[in-house]
Amino acid sequence: MKQTRVLKGFRDLEPQEAAIKWEMITRIRRVFSRFGFLPLETPGLEYADVLLGKYGAEAEKLFYIFQDHGGRRVGLPYDLTVPVSRFLAGNPQLKMPFKRYQIQNVFRAEKPQRGRYREFTQCDIDTFGSVSPLADAEILLALVAALKELGLAHLILRINSRQILDQALEKAGIVLEKQRLAILRIIDKKEKISPAVLQRELARIGLEKKSQRSLEDVFATLQPDGNLKQIIQLAEGNIPSGVKLEFDPYLARGLDYYTKMIFEINIPGVQLGSVAGGGRYDKLISQLGGRQTPAVGGSLGLDRLLVFIQEKDMWSKITPEPLVLVAFFPETSAKALRLAQTLRQKNIPTEIYLGKQTKLKAQINYAVTRNIRYLAILGSEEVKTQSIILKNLQKREQKKYSLTNLVGFLQQQLKKDAGEVQPDLK
């Protein structure tokens, strides 16, 4: 028998994981909508020339680029920023400022590790057509609000500016654009590598020790410029408790399209990498053939957050299983289906037993294996008396209800469950 396999770096999500992920998406969408961002979707396949030349040589090594059946050179999206910029370039009639959110899968052929996969879900927000520091600050506040909605009590928001970094490199005497971009990618790894490795990496791209020392001296004196100070002040005045905002002169972010503010959000004390990041990219839309359009945005890494939430067992009460299984006997099957439909119309997750064995014991066993909490039993006697027996399989007790009372009781249980699953990480 041929063995089935999943590609390295890709994965199946089992029902429990998928249920948590979809609940995360629901909460994130709710926050983004609250901030006035509109939903948008772009294709899962783009022309290769749309994707190439925007991210930098290191990033483009991770692209999935291939020829389709029509002989066209195409690629899977590396992120959602370039696709949405392509959309903006092709739709100049859009009223500005334009704010959008987008939640879709992207692909990177990188080395898989904890919380990092080759296919993953990005949750993006972007504002186009505004140069105001308010737009930058709002991106930060919206992403922090979304993370808080997921139950992350403590966060570190690190912020810098590509403009500051460019000026620092110029002051250090580094003028070659190609070398400057390479230096920024190396500096961005500063926290992950030792000083010796950092020096070797800088030497590898041709930076002499004298230039390295000059670079260190310049970086030691870096401070926020006027624009970044405004953004920081706006954010600090509105950011919730538990979030530490700090200027990080070594934060560079590896993508070439950033122009000014850049940021990353981390969970303190957790070795998982950043759970959100982004920045301002005012030139990307014009590079794709559109008019000059200022843009700022950021993204949440949903898969990293899912790993963290599961490891901390934060949302253990969220379950994909229905609340009720309607159990019946052959002579009451039609009535049982009607009962199930009635409960569903009242937004009560309900399953009807579909197995071959119609004995009550078999139906109870099925419900137990599925972790279904309640069994609604509809026999001939219940049909006659217009009642339903509700068996609590966890407490091993049962009670007879009228249909109206049954609906009311189950709706109360759902409300109680909703209160219990509010995540809170201390």
MARLO-433969 format. One record per residue (C-alpha): x, y, z; residue in one letter. Coordinates in steps of 0.05 Angstrom, whole numbers, plus 5000, padded with zeros to 4 digits. Example, Ala and Ser with C-alpha at 12.3 -4.5 7.8 and 13.67 -1.06 7.14 Angstrom:
2
524649105156A 527349795143S 
END
This chain:
426
500050005000M 502850684979K 504651115039Q 501451805040T 505852385061R 505453125075V 510753585044L 516153815092K 514254485123G 506854375110F 501754075157R 494753845169D 490754185224L 486553705265E 479453925286P 481654185354Q 487354605325E 482954845268A 477455045316A 482355475357I 485255775293K 478355975267W 476556275334E 483056685331M 481256925261I 474257125285T 477057545342R 482457865298I 477358055244R 472958355297R 478558805321V 480759005251F 473559185233S 472959595297R 478860015273F 475460145206G 479459665162F 475659345104L 476458625081P 480258465017L 482657834982E 487857744927T 489557134885P 493656554912G 497956584850L 501457194820E 505757334759Y 512957234779A 514957924755D 510058224805V 513457864863L 520757904842L 525158514856G 521158774915K 523758384975Y 531358314966G 535857744944A 535757365010E 528157345013A 527457154940E 531456514952K 525256284990L 520256404934F 516055864901Y 516756064828I 514755594771F 511755554701Q 504355414695D 500954994641H 500155614598G 507655734598G 507056334644R 512256454699R 508256504764V 509456474839G 505956354905L 505456984949P 511257084997Y 507057585037D 500657985026L 503958675020T 506258614948V 499658304924P 495558864957V 500359384928S 499359074859R 491859144872F 492659874890L 496960004828A 491459714784G 485760084818N 487560824818P 480161014826Q 480160784899L 478461344947K 484261514994M 485861395049P 484160665037F 484560175096K 484359425087R 485258785125Y 486958125093Q 487557415123I 490456905074Q 495856375068N 502856545042V 508856105024F 516256125039R 521155555025A 525055655089E 527655165141K 521654925182P 522155005258Q 517755125318R 512355625298G 515355705228R 512355335168Y 512855375092R 505455525087E 502555985140F 496956485151T 498257225154Q 493357725183C 494958395151D 492559105159I 494759695116D 493060425107T 494360735039F 494461475019G 496461785086S 503262045110V 500562235178S 504061945239P 496961785263L 496561245209A 502960925234D 500760955306A 493960665289E 497160055257I 501059925321L 494860025365L 490559565321A 495558995322L 496559065397V 489059065407A 488458425365A 493858085406L 490458295470K 483958005443E 487557345436L 489457365510G 496657615508L 497358025571A 504558245562H 508058465498L 514358825476I 513559305417L 520259475387R 520560055338I 525660375292N 525960725225S 529360545159R 530661285149Q 534761295214I 538460665192L 540060955123D 542761585154Q 546961175203A 550060765147L 551561405108E 554861705170K 559061075177A 561561165106G 557660595075I 554860855009V 553960244964L 546560074962E 547659324955K 552459305014Q 547759735056R 541959255046L 546458665063A 548759015127I 541659145148L 539758415141R 545758215184I 544358745237I 537158495241D 539957825266K 544058155321K 539857855378E 540157155348K 547657095335I 554057195376S 558457815367P 563757375334A 558757115283V 556257825271L 563358055256Q 564557465209R 558057605172E 559958335163L 566958145140A 563957645090R 560358215053I 566858615050G 566259065111L 573159195140E 574359215216K 575259965214K 568460045181S 565459555231Q 568059975289R 565360605257S 558660265248L 558460055321E 560160765343D 554561065301V 549360565323F 551060685396A 548761405389T 542261295349L 535861625374Q 528861695344P 528162245293D 522462755294G 517562315255N 518861705298L 518262105362K 511262325340Q 509161605326I 511961365393I 508461925431Q 501861775397L 502461035411A 504861105483E 498961555498G 493961025477N 497360355486I 494259885538P 497759665601S 502359075596G 505459315531V 512659575534K 514560035475L 521960125463E 526460435410F 531159905382D 536660185338P 538559495313Y 531659305289L 532159305213A 527158795184R 529958435124G 525358665067L 527659185018D 521159565009Y 520859915077Y 522260665077T 520960955146K 517960665210M 519059925222I 516859515282F 516258815312E 512158545370I 514757985415N 512157605475I 517257715531P 520957105555G 518556675497V 523456415444Q 518656425386L 520857015344G 516457615331S 508857505330V 507558145291A 511458635249G 511159135193G 512659855175G 511960405124R 513160285050Y 511760915010D 515060704943K 512459994931L 505960174893I 509660624844S 514760064833Q 508959634810L 506660154759G 501760544802G 501861264824R 506061474883Q 502061244944T 504361275016P 502960625053A 503860335123V 501859665150G 503259065193G 501858325200S 500357815255L 503657125249G 497556685263L 501256025263D 506456245314R 500856505358L 497155845350L 503355465374V 503955925435F 496555875453I 496555125449Q 503055045488E 500255485544K 493455125541D 490055805539M 483955595499W 482854885522S 475254985528K 474455155454I 472154515420T 469854345350P 464853845377E 457454005377P 454054135443L 448453625433V 447452955400L 440152775384V 439052045400A 432951675375F 429851005358F 427650765288P 420450975298E 422351685319T 427651855267S 423552375230A 421752725295K 429152705316A 431353045252L 426053585263R 428653685335L 435853745310A 433754265259Q 430054655311T 436154685356L 440654885298R 435855445280Q 436855695351K 444455705339N 445655095383I 451054635352P 447453975343T 448953305312E 444152745297I 446452025305Y 447851695238L 450751025258G 447950335240K 446950115313Q 440750485338T 441050205408K 441550755460L 448050475487K 451450535419A 449051265413Q 451651425483I 458451115467N 458851525402Y 457352165440A 462652005493V 468051865441T 466452525407R 466552905474N 459453145462I 456653405527R 449253275521Y 444952725493L 437852925474A 433752285475I 427352245435L 423551595443G 416251415430S 414151625500E 417552305493E 414052415426V 407352275460K 408652745518T 412053275475Q 418253245518S 425753095511I 430352745559I 437053115564L 442752695590K 449053045615N 454452555596L 459752895639Q 455752915703K 451952275687R 445252565704E 438952695663Q 432753125664K 426253175623K 424853835587Y 419554145542S 422354385476L 422055115498T 425554985564N 430754545529L 432555105481V 433055605538G 437555145579F 442354995522L 442855725502Q 444755885574Q 450255355571Q 452955675507L 453156355540K 456756065600K 461755725555D 463156375519A 464856695586G 469456115605E 473656135542V 475956855548Q 483556735547P 487857075598D 495356955605L 498157195671K 
END
